[in-house]
Amino acid sequence: MPSYEESLKITCELLRRRMDTVRDIRPSDHIQRDLGLDSLAVMEFASDIETRFDINIPTELLEALSTVDDVSRAILKLSAGARP
């Protein structure tokens, strides 16, 4: 199971691959508003997360994830087998 810092670092790395611009990513950044991912890029990012961490993000949870921190915390809970 990854630590929060590990999940945050990997989340940021995966996000950078989907962004059109180069900038620092903060945990409080909104994935769509601040980082500029459109709905297709968000779905691809979610797929990247699922593959990298070998987890399944339920649709209703995915819709509730808006910030980088939200994603990192969800990874921890899903990796531990708990529901966020």
Backbone atoms as SQL, in Angstrom:
CREATE TABLE atoms (id INTEGER PRIMARY KEY, chain TEXT, resi INTEGER, resn TEXT, atom TEXT, x REAL, y REAL, z REAL);
INSERT INTO atoms VALUES
  (1, 'A', 1, 'MET', 'N', 0.846, -1.180, 0.000),
  (2, 'A', 1, 'MET', 'CA', 0.000, 0.000, 0.000),
  (3, 'A', 1, 'MET', 'C', 0.892, 1.246, 0.000),
  (4, 'A', 2, 'PRO', 'N', 0.592, 2.188, -0.883),
  (5, 'A', 2, 'PRO', 'CA', 1.422, 3.395, -0.956),
  (6, 'A', 2, 'PRO', 'C', 1.160, 4.339, 0.214),
  (7, 'A', 3, 'SER', 'N', 2.137, 5.172, 0.517),
  (8, 'A', 3, 'SER', 'CA', 1.936, 6.235, 1.504),
  (9, 'A', 3, 'SER', 'C', 1.241, 7.396, 0.799),
  (10, 'A', 4, 'TYR', 'N', 0.759, 8.358, 1.584),
  (11, 'A', 4, 'TYR', 'CA', 0.131, 9.534, 0.986),
  (12, 'A', 4, 'TYR', 'C', 1.117, 10.262, 0.081),
  (13, 'A', 5, 'GLU', 'N', 2.336, 10.458, 0.552),
  (14, 'A', 5, 'GLU', 'CA', 3.347, 11.173, -0.231),
  (15, 'A', 5, 'GLU', 'C', 3.630, 10.458, -1.552),
  (16, 'A', 6, 'GLU', 'N', 3.686, 9.137, -1.490),
  (17, 'A', 6, 'GLU', 'CA', 3.924, 8.343, -2.687),
  (18, 'A', 6, 'GLU', 'C', 2.759, 8.469, -3.670),
  (19, 'A', 7, 'SER', 'N', 1.542, 8.345, -3.158),
  (20, 'A', 7, 'SER', 'CA', 0.379, 8.451, -4.042),
  (21, 'A', 7, 'SER', 'C', 0.274, 9.857, -4.630),
  (22, 'A', 8, 'LEU', 'N', 0.602, 10.878, -3.843),
  (23, 'A', 8, 'LEU', 'CA', 0.572, 12.252, -4.333),
  (24, 'A', 8, 'LEU', 'C', 1.619, 12.448, -5.434),
  (25, 'A', 9, 'LYS', 'N', 2.816, 11.955, -5.217),
  (26, 'A', 9, 'LYS', 'CA', 3.887, 12.090, -6.211),
  (27, 'A', 9, 'LYS', 'C', 3.506, 11.414, -7.525),
  (28, 'A', 10, 'ILE', 'N', 3.003, 10.210, -7.457),
  (29, 'A', 10, 'ILE', 'CA', 2.634, 9.474, -8.665),
  (30, 'A', 10, 'ILE', 'C', 1.421, 10.122, -9.332),
  (31, 'A', 11, 'THR', 'N', 0.471, 10.591, -8.533),
  (32, 'A', 11, 'THR', 'CA', -0.692, 11.295, -9.087),
  (33, 'A', 11, 'THR', 'C', -0.234, 12.506, -9.885),
  (34, 'A', 12, 'CYS', 'N', 0.685, 13.274, -9.351),
  (35, 'A', 12, 'CYS', 'CA', 1.204, 14.463, -10.042),
  (36, 'A', 12, 'CYS', 'C', 1.934, 14.075, -11.330),
  (37, 'A', 13, 'GLU', 'N', 2.718, 13.003, -11.274),
  (38, 'A', 13, 'GLU', 'CA', 3.421, 12.540, -12.474),
  (39, 'A', 13, 'GLU', 'C', 2.438, 12.144, -13.568),
  (40, 'A', 14, 'LEU', 'N', 1.390, 11.430, -13.196),
  (41, 'A', 14, 'LEU', 'CA', 0.390, 11.004, -14.174),
  (42, 'A', 14, 'LEU', 'C', -0.396, 12.193, -14.719),
  (43, 'A', 15, 'LEU', 'N', -0.670, 13.164, -13.871),
  (44, 'A', 15, 'LEU', 'CA', -1.365, 14.364, -14.330),
  (45, 'A', 15, 'LEU', 'C', -0.531, 15.150, -15.335),
  (46, 'A', 16, 'ARG', 'N', 0.755, 15.269, -15.082),
  (47, 'A', 16, 'ARG', 'CA', 1.639, 16.019, -15.987),
  (48, 'A', 16, 'ARG', 'C', 1.582, 15.476, -17.412),
  (49, 'A', 17, 'ARG', 'N', 1.406, 14.182, -17.540),
  (50, 'A', 17, 'ARG', 'CA', 1.318, 13.559, -18.867),
  (51, 'A', 17, 'ARG', 'C', 0.072, 14.004, -19.623),
  (52, 'A', 18, 'ARG', 'N', -0.937, 14.430, -18.896),
  (53, 'A', 18, 'ARG', 'CA', -2.226, 14.801, -19.501),
  (54, 'A', 18, 'ARG', 'C', -2.405, 16.304, -19.647),
  (55, 'A', 19, 'MET', 'N', -1.493, 17.087, -19.095),
  (56, 'A', 19, 'MET', 'CA', -1.635, 18.549, -19.115),
  (57, 'A', 19, 'MET', 'C', -1.025, 19.152, -20.374),
  (58, 'A', 20, 'ASP', 'N', -1.622, 20.249, -20.824),
  (59, 'A', 20, 'ASP', 'CA', -1.117, 20.971, -21.990),
  (60, 'A', 20, 'ASP', 'C', -0.005, 21.934, -21.628),
  (61, 'A', 21, 'THR', 'N', 0.059, 22.343, -20.368),
  (62, 'A', 21, 'THR', 'CA', 1.070, 23.309, -19.931),
  (63, 'A', 21, 'THR', 'C', 1.967, 22.687, -18.873),
  (64, 'A', 22, 'VAL', 'N', 3.120, 23.293, -18.674),
  (65, 'A', 22, 'VAL', 'CA', 4.045, 22.842, -17.641),
  (66, 'A', 22, 'VAL', 'C', 3.932, 23.809, -16.469),
  (67, 'A', 23, 'ARG', 'N', 3.571, 23.276, -15.319),
  (68, 'A', 23, 'ARG', 'CA', 3.459, 24.095, -14.108),
  (69, 'A', 23, 'ARG', 'C', 3.545, 23.184, -12.896),
  (70, 'A', 24, 'ASP', 'N', 3.806, 23.793, -11.745),
  (71, 'A', 24, 'ASP', 'CA', 3.791, 23.028, -10.500),
  (72, 'A', 24, 'ASP', 'C', 2.361, 22.589, -10.209),
  (73, 'A', 25, 'ILE', 'N', 2.247, 21.427, -9.620),
  (74, 'A', 25, 'ILE', 'CA', 0.938, 20.901, -9.243),
  (75, 'A', 25, 'ILE', 'C', 0.872, 20.865, -7.725),
  (76, 'A', 26, 'ARG', 'N', -0.171, 21.468, -7.182),
  (77, 'A', 26, 'ARG', 'CA', -0.387, 21.490, -5.727),
  (78, 'A', 26, 'ARG', 'C', -1.538, 20.554, -5.362),
  (79, 'A', 27, 'PRO', 'N', -1.538, 20.006, -4.154),
  (80, 'A', 27, 'PRO', 'CA', -2.632, 19.128, -3.742),
  (81, 'A', 27, 'PRO', 'C', -4.010, 19.795, -3.838),
  (82, 'A', 28, 'SER', 'N', -4.056, 21.104, -3.657),
  (83, 'A', 28, 'SER', 'CA', -5.343, 21.812, -3.683),
  (84, 'A', 28, 'SER', 'C', -5.828, 22.141, -5.092),
  (85, 'A', 29, 'ASP', 'N', -5.017, 21.862, -6.114),
  (86, 'A', 29, 'ASP', 'CA', -5.406, 22.171, -7.489),
  (87, 'A', 29, 'ASP', 'C', -6.616, 21.345, -7.920),
  (88, 'A', 30, 'HIS', 'N', -7.564, 22.029, -8.555),
  (89, 'A', 30, 'HIS', 'CA', -8.729, 21.367, -9.147),
  (90, 'A', 30, 'HIS', 'C', -8.276, 20.771, -10.479),
  (91, 'A', 31, 'ILE', 'N', -8.601, 19.526, -10.697),
  (92, 'A', 31, 'ILE', 'CA', -8.087, 18.815, -11.858),
  (93, 'A', 31, 'ILE', 'C', -8.541, 19.450, -13.174),
  (94, 'A', 32, 'GLN', 'N', -9.781, 19.883, -13.235),
  (95, 'A', 32, 'GLN', 'CA', -10.267, 20.480, -14.478),
  (96, 'A', 32, 'GLN', 'C', -10.045, 21.991, -14.513),
  (97, 'A', 33, 'ARG', 'N', -10.468, 22.684, -13.488),
  (98, 'A', 33, 'ARG', 'CA', -10.360, 24.155, -13.494),
  (99, 'A', 33, 'ARG', 'C', -8.918, 24.649, -13.479),
  (100, 'A', 34, 'ASP', 'N', -8.112, 24.134, -12.558),
  (101, 'A', 34, 'ASP', 'CA', -6.746, 24.634, -12.401),
  (102, 'A', 34, 'ASP', 'C', -5.745, 23.990, -13.356),
  (103, 'A', 35, 'LEU', 'N', -5.913, 22.691, -13.608),
  (104, 'A', 35, 'LEU', 'CA', -4.931, 21.971, -14.411),
  (105, 'A', 35, 'LEU', 'C', -5.354, 21.815, -15.871),
  (106, 'A', 36, 'GLY', 'N', -6.599, 22.140, -16.177),
  (107, 'A', 36, 'GLY', 'CA', -7.051, 22.193, -17.559),
  (108, 'A', 36, 'GLY', 'C', -7.405, 20.878, -18.223),
  (109, 'A', 37, 'LEU', 'N', -7.605, 19.804, -17.455),
  (110, 'A', 37, 'LEU', 'CA', -7.991, 18.543, -18.074),
  (111, 'A', 37, 'LEU', 'C', -9.458, 18.598, -18.479),
  (112, 'A', 38, 'ASP', 'N', -9.751, 18.139, -19.690),
  (113, 'A', 38, 'ASP', 'CA', -11.145, 18.046, -20.106),
  (114, 'A', 38, 'ASP', 'C', -11.690, 16.687, -19.674),
  (115, 'A', 39, 'SER', 'N', -12.949, 16.415, -19.970),
  (116, 'A', 39, 'SER', 'CA', -13.571, 15.188, -19.470),
  (117, 'A', 39, 'SER', 'C', -12.886, 13.932, -20.014),
  (118, 'A', 40, 'LEU', 'N', -12.445, 13.954, -21.265),
  (119, 'A', 40, 'LEU', 'CA', -11.741, 12.798, -21.815),
  (120, 'A', 40, 'LEU', 'C', -10.404, 12.586, -21.112),
  (121, 'A', 41, 'ALA', 'N', -9.670, 13.665, -20.888),
  (122, 'A', 41, 'ALA', 'CA', -8.381, 13.558, -20.196),
  (123, 'A', 41, 'ALA', 'C', -8.574, 13.059, -18.763),
  (124, 'A', 42, 'VAL', 'N', -9.664, 13.454, -18.113),
  (125, 'A', 42, 'VAL', 'CA', -9.943, 12.977, -16.754),
  (126, 'A', 42, 'VAL', 'C', -10.171, 11.464, -16.774),
  (127, 'A', 43, 'MET', 'N', -10.915, 10.977, -17.758),
  (128, 'A', 43, 'MET', 'CA', -11.166, 9.538, -17.855),
  (129, 'A', 43, 'MET', 'C', -9.856, 8.783, -18.138),
  (130, 'A', 44, 'GLU', 'N', -9.013, 9.334, -18.988),
  (131, 'A', 44, 'GLU', 'CA', -7.728, 8.703, -19.275),
  (132, 'A', 44, 'GLU', 'C', -6.826, 8.721, -18.040),
  (133, 'A', 45, 'PHE', 'N', -6.863, 9.825, -17.303),
  (134, 'A', 45, 'PHE', 'CA', -6.099, 9.937, -16.065),
  (135, 'A', 45, 'PHE', 'C', -6.582, 8.892, -15.053),
  (136, 'A', 46, 'ALA', 'N', -7.892, 8.737, -14.934),
  (137, 'A', 46, 'ALA', 'CA', -8.452, 7.736, -14.017),
  (138, 'A', 46, 'ALA', 'C', -7.991, 6.338, -14.411),
  (139, 'A', 47, 'SER', 'N', -7.957, 6.069, -15.699),
  (140, 'A', 47, 'SER', 'CA', -7.472, 4.772, -16.184),
  (141, 'A', 47, 'SER', 'C', -5.997, 4.580, -15.843),
  (142, 'A', 48, 'ASP', 'N', -5.215, 5.659, -15.989),
  (143, 'A', 48, 'ASP', 'CA', -3.801, 5.604, -15.606),
  (144, 'A', 48, 'ASP', 'C', -3.650, 5.249, -14.131),
  (145, 'A', 49, 'ILE', 'N', -4.451, 5.886, -13.275),
  (146, 'A', 49, 'ILE', 'CA', -4.411, 5.640, -11.821),
  (147, 'A', 49, 'ILE', 'C', -4.772, 4.187, -11.529),
  (148, 'A', 50, 'GLU', 'N', -5.850, 3.713, -12.154),
  (149, 'A', 50, 'GLU', 'CA', -6.292, 2.337, -11.911),
  (150, 'A', 50, 'GLU', 'C', -5.204, 1.333, -12.307),
  (151, 'A', 51, 'THR', 'N', -4.588, 1.569, -13.446),
  (152, 'A', 51, 'THR', 'CA', -3.529, 0.668, -13.916),
  (153, 'A', 51, 'THR', 'C', -2.308, 0.730, -13.006),
  (154, 'A', 52, 'ARG', 'N', -1.879, 1.928, -12.678),
  (155, 'A', 52, 'ARG', 'CA', -0.656, 2.101, -11.875),
  (156, 'A', 52, 'ARG', 'C', -0.788, 1.510, -10.473),
  (157, 'A', 53, 'PHE', 'N', -1.966, 1.688, -9.864),
  (158, 'A', 53, 'PHE', 'CA', -2.153, 1.237, -8.486),
  (159, 'A', 53, 'PHE', 'C', -2.946, -0.068, -8.371),
  (160, 'A', 54, 'ASP', 'N', -3.346, -0.632, -9.510),
  (161, 'A', 54, 'ASP', 'CA', -4.121, -1.871, -9.531),
  (162, 'A', 54, 'ASP', 'C', -5.369, -1.759, -8.647),
  (163, 'A', 55, 'ILE', 'N', -6.140, -0.695, -8.903),
  (164, 'A', 55, 'ILE', 'CA', -7.386, -0.455, -8.170),
  (165, 'A', 55, 'ILE', 'C', -8.487, -0.187, -9.180),
  (166, 'A', 56, 'ASN', 'N', -9.723, -0.184, -8.712),
  (167, 'A', 56, 'ASN', 'CA', -10.872, 0.173, -9.530),
  (168, 'A', 56, 'ASN', 'C', -11.549, 1.371, -8.878),
  (169, 'A', 57, 'ILE', 'N', -11.696, 2.449, -9.622),
  (170, 'A', 57, 'ILE', 'CA', -12.360, 3.644, -9.100),
  (171, 'A', 57, 'ILE', 'C', -13.812, 3.607, -9.560),
  (172, 'A', 58, 'PRO', 'N', -14.755, 3.395, -8.645),
  (173, 'A', 58, 'PRO', 'CA', -16.166, 3.382, -9.032),
  (174, 'A', 58, 'PRO', 'C', -16.585, 4.726, -9.636),
  (175, 'A', 59, 'THR', 'N', -17.506, 4.683, -10.578),
  (176, 'A', 59, 'THR', 'CA', -17.941, 5.889, -11.280),
  (177, 'A', 59, 'THR', 'C', -18.409, 6.976, -10.337),
  (178, 'A', 60, 'GLU', 'N', -19.202, 6.606, -9.334),
  (179, 'A', 60, 'GLU', 'CA', -19.720, 7.624, -8.411),
  (180, 'A', 60, 'GLU', 'C', -18.599, 8.281, -7.614),
  (181, 'A', 61, 'LEU', 'N', -17.552, 7.524, -7.320),
  (182, 'A', 61, 'LEU', 'CA', -16.394, 8.102, -6.626),
  (183, 'A', 61, 'LEU', 'C', -15.611, 9.007, -7.569),
  (184, 'A', 62, 'LEU', 'N', -15.410, 8.568, -8.789),
  (185, 'A', 62, 'LEU', 'CA', -14.683, 9.365, -9.771),
  (186, 'A', 62, 'LEU', 'C', -15.341, 10.732, -9.950),
  (187, 'A', 63, 'GLU', 'N', -16.656, 10.755, -9.979),
  (188, 'A', 63, 'GLU', 'CA', -17.382, 12.016, -10.143),
  (189, 'A', 63, 'GLU', 'C', -17.186, 12.949, -8.948),
  (190, 'A', 64, 'ALA', 'N', -16.857, 12.396, -7.791),
  (191, 'A', 64, 'ALA', 'CA', -16.682, 13.198, -6.576),
  (192, 'A', 64, 'ALA', 'C', -15.247, 13.698, -6.388),
  (193, 'A', 65, 'LEU', 'N', -14.317, 13.181, -7.170),
  (194, 'A', 65, 'LEU', 'CA', -12.916, 13.578, -7.039),
  (195, 'A', 65, 'LEU', 'C', -12.670, 14.839, -7.855),
  (196, 'A', 66, 'SER', 'N', -12.304, 15.919, -7.174),
  (197, 'A', 66, 'SER', 'CA', -12.098, 17.156, -7.915),
  (198, 'A', 66, 'SER', 'C', -10.680, 17.709, -7.787),
  (199, 'A', 67, 'THR', 'N', -10.011, 17.432, -6.675),
  (200, 'A', 67, 'THR', 'CA', -8.659, 17.981, -6.486),
  (201, 'A', 67, 'THR', 'C', -7.613, 16.863, -6.512),
  (202, 'A', 68, 'VAL', 'N', -6.379, 17.269, -6.634),
  (203, 'A', 68, 'VAL', 'CA', -5.263, 16.325, -6.616),
  (204, 'A', 68, 'VAL', 'C', -5.242, 15.582, -5.274),
  (205, 'A', 69, 'ASP', 'N', -5.497, 16.293, -4.197),
  (206, 'A', 69, 'ASP', 'CA', -5.546, 15.691, -2.865),
  (207, 'A', 69, 'ASP', 'C', -6.656, 14.644, -2.782),
  (208, 'A', 70, 'ASP', 'N', -7.830, 14.944, -3.349),
  (209, 'A', 70, 'ASP', 'CA', -8.935, 13.977, -3.354),
  (210, 'A', 70, 'ASP', 'C', -8.496, 12.663, -3.991),
  (211, 'A', 71, 'VAL', 'N', -7.808, 12.759, -5.115),
  (212, 'A', 71, 'VAL', 'CA', -7.362, 11.562, -5.834),
  (213, 'A', 71, 'VAL', 'C', -6.351, 10.792, -4.996),
  (214, 'A', 72, 'SER', 'N', -5.391, 11.487, -4.424),
  (215, 'A', 72, 'SER', 'CA', -4.353, 10.827, -3.620),
  (216, 'A', 72, 'SER', 'C', -4.954, 10.108, -2.416),
  (217, 'A', 73, 'ARG', 'N', -5.897, 10.728, -1.768),
  (218, 'A', 73, 'ARG', 'CA', -6.546, 10.097, -0.604),
  (219, 'A', 73, 'ARG', 'C', -7.413, 8.903, -1.028),
  (220, 'A', 74, 'ALA', 'N', -8.084, 9.014, -2.162),
  (221, 'A', 74, 'ALA', 'CA', -8.895, 7.900, -2.665),
  (222, 'A', 74, 'ALA', 'C', -8.007, 6.699, -2.995),
  (223, 'A', 75, 'ILE', 'N', -6.841, 6.966, -3.556),
  (224, 'A', 75, 'ILE', 'CA', -5.901, 5.885, -3.870),
  (225, 'A', 75, 'ILE', 'C', -5.540, 5.124, -2.600),
  (226, 'A', 76, 'LEU', 'N', -5.253, 5.848, -1.524),
  (227, 'A', 76, 'LEU', 'CA', -4.901, 5.200, -0.257),
  (228, 'A', 76, 'LEU', 'C', -6.017, 4.294, 0.234),
  (229, 'A', 77, 'LYS', 'N', -7.229, 4.808, 0.212),
  (230, 'A', 77, 'LYS', 'CA', -8.368, 4.034, 0.726),
  (231, 'A', 77, 'LYS', 'C', -8.691, 2.854, -0.167),
  (232, 'A', 78, 'LEU', 'N', -8.649, 3.063, -1.482),
  (233, 'A', 78, 'LEU', 'CA', -8.934, 1.953, -2.399),
  (234, 'A', 78, 'LEU', 'C', -7.829, 0.917, -2.350),
  (235, 'A', 79, 'SER', 'N', -6.603, 1.328, -2.174),
  (236, 'A', 79, 'SER', 'CA', -5.485, 0.386, -2.066),
  (237, 'A', 79, 'SER', 'C', -5.594, -0.459, -0.811),
  (238, 'A', 80, 'ALA', 'N', -6.173, 0.125, 0.224),
  (239, 'A', 80, 'ALA', 'CA', -6.337, -0.588, 1.493),
  (240, 'A', 80, 'ALA', 'C', -7.596, -1.450, 1.488),
  (241, 'A', 81, 'GLY', 'N', -8.371, -1.364, 0.399),
  (242, 'A', 81, 'GLY', 'CA', -9.587, -2.157, 0.307),
  (243, 'A', 81, 'GLY', 'C', -10.782, -1.511, 0.963),
  (244, 'A', 82, 'ALA', 'N', -10.616, -0.271, 1.434),
  (245, 'A', 82, 'ALA', 'CA', -11.736, 0.437, 2.060),
  (246, 'A', 82, 'ALA', 'C', -12.386, 1.355, 1.051),
  (247, 'A', 83, 'ARG', 'N', -13.589, 1.702, 1.321),
  (248, 'A', 83, 'ARG', 'CA', -14.326, 2.626, 0.446),
  (249, 'A', 83, 'ARG', 'C', -14.116, 4.044, 0.961),
  (250, 'A', 84, 'PRO', 'N', -13.645, 4.994, 0.119),
  (251, 'A', 84, 'PRO', 'CA', -13.419, 6.367, 0.579),
  (252, 'A', 84, 'PRO', 'C', -14.692, 7.044, 1.025);
